[in-house]
Amino acid sequence: MADIVQLKTAEEIRDDILAALAGELAITDAELGSAIRTLTFAFASELDELFYQLWRATKGFYVRTATGYALTQRAIDYGISRNPAVKAVGHATFSGTNSTSIPLGTQVAVPATQYSDEIVFETTAIGSISGGSVQLPIQALVAGTAGNTGVGTITYMKTSVSGVASVTNANATLLGEAEESDEELRARILRTLAGLSRGTPPSIYAGAIDFEIQEVTLAGDVSNSATTIPVYEDLNLHPIATSGVIRIENEAVLYTGISLSRDPDAGTWHSFTGCTRGHLSTSAVAHSAGVAVKEWVTAGKPETVDSAFLVETPSASHVDVYIADGTTTAADSTLVTLVQNRLRGDGTTRNGGYRGAGITLDVIAATITTITVTSTFTILSGYTAATIQALVKTAIQNYVNALGVGENVLAYRIAEAILSVEGVNNITALTVNAVTFDGTSAADVTISASAVARTGSANITLTT
């Protein structure tokens, strides 16, 4: 299929102009170095650039062909923004002298090796060593997938803290993501368009996979005993449930209603009403105007859906939506409830839902199917076995833990992950869930529509 704008080179444009001049005006002085040939080529060079810019403009106008900035702008037309890179998060365990204080922003790192750069993290909470150690939340300094690192890899105190003897991470760091690619953004735009007709399976899927926590802003100072939480935003425009739990800083607040009336002149705002402060064992504290008010998801748990799978039962007019949150555990129940409320809706225009009339719908956390991998491989001379094994474990986890709900595990992809690590020479043995990989699909693991494959360092045994 031909492009709308046909590209022409400067040489083609020059020759077309010279031919037209010769045929229509009998100007034939077009030898190399002649004035007319030189002027024509200069003009043709500019037209060549103009043709290219027109060609780019037509490509950028359509969702299926736009790239880069043009695709970002097309997304904005549909109320969508390109997702930025996300920093990996996890926990670090500091061991040392009791009562040693670990300041906010203390930096720890995965040390650099001859194969990889240093990966730096910083603490996002203050803590003090008690009983010989303390575990604190950490966040990668730089956003991206490089921050997703394996168990026991964070061993270096980049910030020196007197009284700290060592640091490590008992669990992998997770949820680091690169900036949304053109392919991912394009798919999200197309999902949004497909979901404009509510009540269809594409609509329900789009509503689940593109779910976002609703966030509004505290409209005034509130005391720790306040039972009404005022917010600046028009709650008619936010599909927040009419009752539930919200987060204000580190406090969970239970509310039983929403007031949608607003009169700024009289000092009244949209608000959450019937509030119970200090819910879920948190502390009731005063908050200042301008603080974020968010729908509640358990602290430290993901607030987005990583993948989803729909199971329809037409005979019962029912849809089950299985979701995963990108971690190695089942999606948190609070996230499941929020997604379910969003997909079901409440019959109002502010939260119309995604299901069709007469359709019942449940959102369910996908169960975890644990994948065990055992492999023996040789390494090239000059490489350290322990270091290569750690990198191979990370590569295997990155493949398996990126799979979506209902997506099968392919043994050859695990083999590819192993061989992708610099220093690995050859795989001599590989089993997946105790089945030997022989180059066929025999060792593939079939994942049910209600499950998601996940693995961890403890599930991977490597020998070199």
N, C-alpha and C positions, 0 to 999 in steps of 0.2 A: 504494500500500500504506500503510495507516494506521500511525502510530507506536504503540508499545506503550503509552506514556503520552500521553494527549491533553491538549494545553495548553488552559487556560481562563484568560481574563482576569479581573481583579478585578471588572469590571463584570458579566461573565457569572455569576460566583460569587455576587455580591451579589443579582442578580435571581433566581437559582435559590433562594437562601435565603429571600428575601422572598416568592416564590411559594409555597414550602413552608409558611412561617408563615401565610400567608393561607389556604391550602387546608386545612391540618391543625389550626391553632389559631385560625383566624378573626382573626388579627392583621393588620389592614389599614392601620394608621397608618404608611404608608411614604412620606409626602410628603418632598420635599427639605427638609432641616433637622430632620426628626424624629429622636428619640433612637434608635429602632430602625433607621432607615436608616443613621444615622451609625455605630452600633456594628457593624452588618452589613458596611458597607463596610470598616471597619478590620480586621475579621476576614478579609474576602475578600482584602484586600491581602496579608496574610500567607500565605493559602492560595495565592494567585497565585504568590508566590515559591517555595512548597513544590512546586507543580506544575512550575515551571521547573527546580528542582533535581532532581526525579525524572526529568524528561525528559532533562536533561543526563547523569544517571547511567546511564540506559538507553543513550544514545548512546555513552558512554564505555566501556560493557561490551563492545562488539563491535569487533573489529579494523577492520572496513570502515567504521565510522561514527565511531570515536573520533578526537579531535583533541588537539593540545597535550599538556598534562600527562597527561591520561587515556590517550592513545596511548603515551606514554613508559612509563607504569605497565603497560599491557598488554604492551609489549615485554619488560619485566623478567620477566613471567610465563613468557616463553619463553627466558630467559637472554640477552636482547639489550638493549644499551644504545644510546640515540640517539647517533650520531657527532657530536662537537663540531666547531666550525669549525676549519679547518687553516690554518696560516700558509704563505704562498708562500715558495719557496726559489729560490736561483740563485747567481750569482757576480758579484762586482764587481771591476773592474780599477782599481787605484790606481797613478797615475803620478807620478813626482817624483824626489827625491834618493835615490840609493842608500843603503842601510842605514837608511832611515827605518822605524821600527817602527810597525805598525798594531795598536793594542791590540784585545783582545777587546771586543766591544760597541760598536765605532765605528759611528756612525750616518750613513747616507747616504740620499738621498731623490730621488724624482721630484718636481721642484718643482711647487708649486701654480700653476694658471693660472686664468683667468676662467671656465674650463669645468669644472675638476676640483680636488679637494683634494690636498694634499701626501700622498705615500705614503712612509712611512719604513721603512727596513730597517736591520738591525744585523749586524755581522760575527759569525760563530760560531767563528772560529779566529783565532789570532795569526799575523801574517806580517811580513815585512820586504821592502822594495823592493830588488830586485836586477836589474841590467840595465835600469833605468829604470822598471820596473813590477812589480807582484805581483797575482795574482788570488786572491781569498779568497771562501769561501762566505758567503752572507748569508741572512738570514731576515726576513720582514716583521715589523714590530713588532706589527701587529694582524692577527688571523686573518680570513680571508675571501677572496673572489675579487678584491677590489680590488688585492691584491698581485700579481696576474698581469699583468705589464706588459711592454711590448715592448722590442726591442733598442735600446740607446742612449738610453733614457729616464731612467736614473738618472745624474744629472749634478751633484748638489748634495751637498757635504760638510756635513752637519748638525753633526757633531762636528769641530771644527777640529783638524787634525793638522799640526804644523809639518813641512815637507818634502814634503807632498803637494800637487802642482800641480793634479791633476784626477782625476775618477773617472768611470767609465762601466760599462755592462754589455754585453758582446759577445753575450750570448744573452738570450732572454726569461726572466723569472722565472715559475715554474710551480707547480702543485700546490696553490695556495691554494683552499680550499673553504669555502663557507658551512656553517653548522650543518645537519645532515641535516633535510630538510623532512618534514612529515607524510606527503606522498606517497611520498617515498623510504623512510622508515622503515616505512610500511605495506607497501610492496612487499617489503621485506626480511623482514618478519615472515611474509608470505604465502609467500615463497620458502622460508623455514625450515620452515614447515608442509608445503609441497609436497615438501620434501626429506627428510622423516622416513622415507619409504619408500625406503631405499637401493636403488640399481640402476636407478632411473628417470632419464630425461633431465632432469626438473626437479630431481631430487636432485643430479645431476652439475653442472648449471648453478649451483645454489645453493652447492655446495661450492667452485666456482671463484670466483664473484663475491664471496662472503663470506669468502674465505680470509683468515686472520690469522696473522701471524708469532707463533710461540710464544715467550714470555719467562718465564724462571724467575730464581731469585736465588741467588747464590753463598753457600754455607753456611759458609764459613770462609776465612781468608786462604790464598792459594796463592802459591808461589814461581814464578819464571819457568821453572823446570825441572820443575814438577809434571806428572805424566802422568795424574792423576785429578782431575777437577773436580767437587767435591761441591755439590749444590744442595738447598735447603730443600724444594722442592715435590715432591709425589708424582708421579713421572714416569709412573706407570700411568694418570694422568689427562690427560697431555699427548701428543698424537699426533706427537711428535718422532721423526724417523727413527732407526733403530738405529745408523746410522753417517752421518757427513757432516761439516759444518763449522758451528761456532758462533762468535758474536762476544762477546768480553768487552771492554767499552770499545772501544779501537781495534785490538784484537788479534784475528786470526782463528786459531781453534784447530781442527785436524783431529782427529776422534775416530773410533774403530773399534767402539765398543760402548757400551751403557748398562747400568748396574747398577740393578736395580729393588728390591733388598733395602734394608731400612732398620732401623737400631737406634740411635735417638738416645741411649739410655742408654750405649751402648758407643762413642758418638761417631762412628757411621757414618751416612751419608746416601745418598739416591739420588745417582747420579753419572754423569758421562761418563767413559769409560775408554779407555785406549790413545791418549792425547792426544799430538799433535805440536804443539809450541808455535811461535808465530811463523810460521804458515802463510800462504801467498799473499803473501810478501814483507813481512809485517807484523813488528813487533818483539815478542819474547817478554819480557813484563814481569810483575812481581808485581801481584796484585790483592787488594783487601780484601773481607772478608765484607760481604754486602749489595749488592754490585754486580750489575747486571742481566746475565743471560746470555741471548743471543737467537740464534735461527736466523740463519744468515748470508745476507745479501743484499749485493752489492757496495756499498761505501760511496758514498753520494750517489745511489743508485738507489732508486726507489719500492719499498715493501714490501707493496703491496696491488695487487689486480687492479681495473682501472677498468672493463673490459667484457670479455665473453666470448661466443663463438659456438660451438655444437656442430654438428659434421658427422657424422652417423651413416651407417655402412655395414653395414646388417643382414646382407647376404650373407656378410660377413667377420666378423660379431660384433665390430665395432670402432667406436670413437668417437674422433674427433679434437676436441680442445678448443683453440680459438684464443683467445689472451688478449692484452690491451693493458694498459699500466700508467699511462695518462694522460699520458705524455710524447710528444714528437714523434719518438722513436726506438723501435725494437722493444724489447719487454720484455726485461729483463736475464736471461741464461741461469740465474743462480742462483735467481731468482724462479720461472722456468719449472720448474726441477727441484723446488723445494719444493711448488709447486702440484700437479705430477704425482705426487709421492710421497704427497701428502695424498689425492688422488682415487683413486689406485690402492690405497692402504692396504698393510699388510704381513701381513694375515691374523690379526692379534691384535685383542683387544677394545679396546686402547688406540688403535689406528689401523686401524679397520675398513675405511676407504675408502668410496667412493661408487659404484663401478661394480658391475654385476651379475655373478653367477657366470658364468664362461665368456666374459666380455667383455674384450677388450683395449682399452687406452686410452692415448693419447699427448696431452701438452700441448705446444702449439707457439706460439711468439711470432708474433703476426699481423704480416705484412709491411706496410710503410708505402707507401701510395699517395699520392704528393705532389700536392697541389692547387695550381695556379697561377691567380692571379686578376689580371686587368688591368681597370681601370675608369677612366672619366673622369666627373667630376661637378662641378657648380657649387656654390659656397658662398654663404651669405648675406652681405650687407654687414656689415663690422665684425668678421668672423672672420678669423683668420690661417690661410693655406693649410697651412703646415707643421704647425701644431698639429692641425688637423682631419684631415690625412692620417695623422698618427700615431695618432689616436683611431680612425680608420676601420680602419687595419691591425689594431689591437688587437681591434676588434669582429669583424672577419672571422676572425681567429685563434681568438677565444673560441668562435665558432660551430663552425668546422671541427674544432678540436682537442678539442671536447667530444663528438664523434660516437663511437659505439661500433663494435666489430668488425662488419664486414659492413653497416654503415649507410651508405646512399647520401647523396651530397652534393646538395642541392637548390639550384639557382641562385637561385630566388626568395628563399630564406632568406638567401643572401649579399647580395642586394639589400636585404632588410629590415635586415640588420646595418648596411649602409652608411647607409641612411636613418634608422636609429635614433640616429645621432650628431648631437648638437645642432650646428647650423651648416651641415649639408648641405642643399642646396636641391633638387637634382634630378640623377638619374643620366642621363647622355647616352650612355654606352657601358659594356658589361660583358661580359667573356668569362671563361669558366671552362674551364681546360685547353684553351685556344685555340678554344673553341666559343662563338659569340656568343649571349648570352641575348636572346631575342625575346619573352619573356612566356610561352613554352611550356616543356615539359620537355626541349627539345632540348639544353640546356647542362648538364643534370643529369649527374653522374658516378656510374656504377654501380660499387659497390665489391664485390669478391668476398667470399665468406664467410670467407676466410683472410686478409683484409687490413683495414686501418683507414686512414681518410683523415686526413691531417695536412698542415699548412702552416706556413710561417714568414715572417718579415718579408721575407726575400730572395725569396720566391715571390710577393709581392704588389706590383704596379706601379700606382701611382695618379697621376692627372693632374687638376689643377683649373684 
